[in-house]
Amino acid sequence: MRKGTASRTAKWVTYMRALANEGHTGVRGFADPVAKSLLDESWRTRLERTRHRIETRPENRLSKLSRSAADLMALRTLAIDGPVNAELSKGTRQLVILGAGLDARAWRLTALKDARVFEVDHPDTQAAKRANLADLAPTAKQVDFVAVDFESDRLDVALSSAGHDPRQPTLWVWEGVVMYLTTPAVRATLNIVSNLSAPGSVLVVNYHTQLHRGLVGLFLRFLGEPNRSAFTAEQLSAELAHAHFTVENDTGVADWQAAHGGTVAPYGAGRFARIAVGRRR
């Protein structure tokens, strides 16, 4: 991301969640009424224009692409919400969201009512998010914003200062971040997560099996957030194993569609997206 501004990909993801929440998705069971509140005025205007285009010109190529992108973000969200809700129901009381961006879980998941949420991200993105939150009440018991510039700050020190307890099981969510990091950076973060995880802790990690190329790759580089790493399912499992996490589940877009519906372009970049769930040994 560019210094002095919030992540533009985080804004785009939230814009697509907001579009899906307004009904422009074929994904069953998706709802994110908070997403629109997290967008600034310019992105809300863009949302309204897209909504109008879809409703008045549904067969327009851009309309179809927008619905497909909204489906992908809705599916990814549900695929992560599943294991998150499952672990919270078992009594986990700490959730750490790495690279939280404009994540809305702490304001929409009722399963967090007894849990403390640590939102870790760059201070510029957090500042934009907090400005848009206004007086929106969280559904989580407590939300702590942990500002970390990964180029200069230590994640373990920041979390410790915020009150994270490594002696208690932690649920980690790492969504929409791994593909923007180098492989050494991914490994360094996994090492820290491992050291801060009591046995039974769970890591839910979103990753890609190929780097984005073509127009998508150019678009991401234009935003200042190019893809830097990709892993096969076997490679990601090996990386997690090295950090003492055993993969219990690893799914892709086809699995998410089978469970929740929706239409994601079979030739689009979304086909590379996967989510692995690992448990700390």
C-alpha positions in Angstrom: 0.0 0.0 0.0 1.0 3.6 -0.5 2.2 5.6 2.5 -0.3 8.1 3.9 -3.4 6.4 2.6 -5.6 3.5 3.4 -5.2 0.3 1.4 -7.1 0.6 -1.9 -7.6 -3.1 -2.2 -9.2 -3.1 1.2 -11.6 -0.5 0.0 -12.4 -2.5 -3.1 -13.0 -5.7 -1.2 -15.4 -3.8 1.2 -17.1 -2.1 -1.8 -17.8 -5.6 -3.2 -19.1 -6.9 0.1 -21.4 -3.8 0.3 -22.6 -4.6 -3.3 -23.4 -8.2 -2.4 -25.2 -7.0 0.8 -27.5 -4.9 -1.3 -28.7 -8.1 -3.1 -26.5 -8.1 -6.1 -25.1 -11.6 -5.5 -26.2 -15.1 -6.1 -24.5 -16.3 -2.9 -26.9 -17.8 -0.3 -26.8 -16.7 3.3 -24.5 -13.7 2.9 -25.1 -10.4 4.7 -22.7 -7.6 5.7 -24.8 -4.6 6.6 -21.7 -2.9 8.1 -19.6 -2.8 4.8 -21.2 0.3 3.4 -20.6 2.2 6.6 -16.9 1.5 6.3 -16.7 3.2 2.9 -15.8 6.8 2.4 -18.1 9.1 0.3 -16.3 8.5 -3.0 -16.6 4.8 -2.7 -20.3 5.0 -1.6 -20.9 7.1 -4.8 -19.2 4.4 -6.8 -21.3 1.8 -5.1 -24.5 3.7 -6.0 -23.4 4.0 -9.7 -22.6 0.3 -9.9 -25.9 -0.6 -8.3 -27.8 1.5 -10.7 -25.9 0.1 -13.7 -26.6 -3.5 -12.6 -30.3 -2.8 -12.1 -30.8 -0.9 -15.4 -28.3 -2.8 -17.6 -28.0 -6.3 -16.1 -26.5 -7.8 -19.3 -23.8 -5.1 -19.5 -20.3 -6.7 -19.4 -19.3 -4.5 -16.5 -22.5 -5.4 -14.6 -21.7 -9.1 -15.0 -18.1 -8.6 -13.9 -19.3 -6.6 -10.8 -21.7 -9.3 -9.8 -19.1 -12.0 -10.3 -16.6 -10.0 -8.1 -19.3 -9.5 -5.5 -20.0 -13.2 -5.5 -16.3 -14.0 -5.0 -16.0 -11.6 -2.0 -19.2 -12.9 -0.5 -18.0 -16.5 -0.9 -14.6 -15.8 0.6 -16.2 -14.0 3.6 -18.6 -17.0 4.3 -15.8 -19.5 3.9 -13.9 -17.7 6.7 -16.9 -17.0 8.8 -17.6 -20.7 9.0 -14.5 -21.8 11.0 -14.5 -18.5 12.9 -18.0 -19.2 14.2 -17.1 -22.8 14.9 -14.1 -22.0 17.1 -15.9 -19.2 18.9 -18.7 -21.7 19.8 -16.0 -23.9 21.3 -15.0 -21.2 23.7 -12.1 -19.4 22.0 -12.1 -15.8 23.4 -9.3 -14.2 21.4 -9.5 -13.3 17.7 -6.6 -11.6 16.0 -7.2 -10.3 12.5 -3.9 -9.8 10.6 -4.1 -7.1 8.0 -7.7 -6.3 9.2 -8.3 -3.6 6.6 -12.0 -2.8 6.6 -13.0 -6.1 8.1 -16.5 -5.9 9.6 -16.6 -9.1 11.7 -16.2 -7.4 15.1 -19.3 -5.4 14.2 -21.5 -8.1 12.7 -20.7 -11.5 14.2 -22.8 -12.1 17.3 -20.6 -15.1 18.2 -18.0 -12.6 19.2 -20.1 -11.3 22.2 -17.7 -12.9 24.7 -14.5 -12.4 22.7 -11.8 -9.8 22.5 -10.8 -8.8 19.0 -7.3 -7.5 18.0 -7.4 -5.8 14.7 -3.8 -5.5 13.3 -3.0 -3.3 10.4 -1.1 -0.3 9.1 -1.9 2.9 11.0 -3.0 4.7 7.8 -5.7 2.1 7.0 -6.8 2.0 10.6 -7.2 5.7 10.8 -9.5 5.7 7.8 -11.5 2.8 9.2 -12.0 4.4 12.6 -13.1 7.6 11.0 -15.9 5.8 9.2 -17.0 3.7 12.1 -18.3 6.7 13.9 -20.6 5.5 16.7 -21.2 2.0 15.3 -21.4 -0.4 18.2 -19.3 -3.6 17.9 -20.9 -7.1 18.5 -17.6 -8.2 20.0 -17.0 -7.8 23.7 -14.0 -5.7 23.1 -12.1 -4.4 20.0 -8.5 -3.3 20.2 -6.8 -1.6 17.2 -3.2 -2.6 17.0 -1.3 -0.3 14.6 1.6 -2.1 13.0 3.8 -1.0 10.1 5.2 -4.4 9.1 8.3 -2.7 7.6 9.4 -1.2 11.0 7.3 -2.6 13.9 7.3 -6.0 15.6 4.0 -7.8 15.6 4.7 -9.8 18.8 5.6 -6.6 20.7 2.6 -4.7 19.4 0.2 -7.5 20.3 1.7 -8.0 23.8 1.4 -4.3 24.4 -2.3 -4.4 23.4 -3.0 -7.2 25.9 -3.0 -10.4 23.8 -2.5 -13.4 26.0 -0.4 -16.1 24.4 -1.2 -18.6 27.1 -4.8 -18.8 25.9 -6.0 -20.2 22.6 -6.1 -17.7 19.8 -8.1 -17.6 16.6 -6.1 -16.0 13.8 -7.7 -14.7 10.6 -5.3 -13.8 7.8 -7.5 -12.8 4.9 -6.4 -11.0 1.7 -2.8 -10.5 2.8 -0.6 -13.4 2.1 -0.5 -12.8 -1.7 0.9 -9.3 -1.2 3.8 -10.5 0.9 7.1 -12.1 -0.1 7.6 -15.7 0.9 10.2 -14.8 3.6 7.7 -12.3 5.0 5.0 -14.9 5.1 7.4 -17.3 7.0 8.4 -14.6 9.4 4.8 -13.8 10.3 4.0 -17.5 10.7 6.9 -17.9 13.1 5.5 -15.1 15.2 2.0 -16.4 15.1 3.3 -19.8 16.1 5.2 -18.4 19.1 2.1 -16.5 20.3 -0.3 -19.5 19.9 -1.2 -21.8 22.7 -1.9 -25.4 21.8 -5.3 -25.6 20.1 -5.1 -22.2 18.5 -6.5 -22.0 15.0 -5.2 -20.1 12.0 -7.5 -19.3 9.0 -5.4 -18.2 6.1 -6.5 -17.0 2.7 -3.8 -17.6 0.0 -3.5 -17.9 -3.8 -2.1 -20.7 -5.9 -0.9 -18.4 -8.7 0.2 -14.8 -9.0 -2.2 -12.5 -10.7 -1.1 -11.7 -14.2 -2.4 -9.8 -17.1 -4.9 -6.9 -16.5 -5.5 -7.9 -12.8 -1.7 -8.0 -12.1 -1.3 -4.6 -13.8 -4.3 -3.2 -11.8 -2.8 -4.3 -8.5 0.6 -2.8 -9.4 -1.1 0.4 -10.3 -2.7 0.4 -6.8 0.8 -0.1 -5.3 -0.2 -3.5 -4.0 1.3 -6.1 -6.4 1.1 -9.8 -5.7 4.4 -11.3 -4.4 3.7 -14.9 -3.4 1.7 -17.9 -4.3 1.6 -21.5 -2.9 0.1 -24.8 -3.9 -2.0 -26.4 -1.3 0.8 -28.8 -0.6 3.3 -26.0 -0.2 1.1 -24.0 2.1 0.5 -27.1 4.2 4.3 -27.5 4.5 4.7 -23.9 5.6 2.1 -24.3 8.2 3.6 -27.6 9.4 6.9 -25.8 9.9 5.1 -23.3 12.1 3.5 -26.3 14.1 0.1 -25.9 12.6 -1.7 -29.0 11.1 -4.1 -28.3 8.2 -7.6 -29.6 9.0 -9.3 -28.1 6.0 -8.3 -26.5 2.7 -10.9 -25.3 0.2 -11.2 -23.3 -3.0 -13.8 -21.4 -4.9 -15.5 -24.5 -6.3 -16.0 -25.8 -2.8 -17.5 -22.5 -1.7 -19.8 -22.3 -4.6 -21.0 -25.8 -4.0 -21.9 -24.8 -0.4 -23.3 -21.3 -1.0 -24.0 -20.8 -4.7 -22.9 -17.8 -6.6 -21.2 -17.4 -10.0 -17.5 -16.7 -10.2 -15.9 -16.3 -13.6 -14.0 -19.6 -14.3 -11.3 -17.7 -16.1 -10.9 -14.9 -13.5 -8.3 -14.4 -10.9 -10.7 -15.7 -8.2 -10.1 -19.3 -9.3 -6.7 -19.1 -7.6 -8.1 -18.2 -4.2 -8.1 -20.8 -1.3 -8.6 -20.9 2.4 -6.7 -23.2 4.8 -7.6 -23.9 8.4 -4.7 -25.0 10.6 -4.6 -26.0 14.3 -1.6 -25.4 16.5 -0.1 -28.7 17.8 
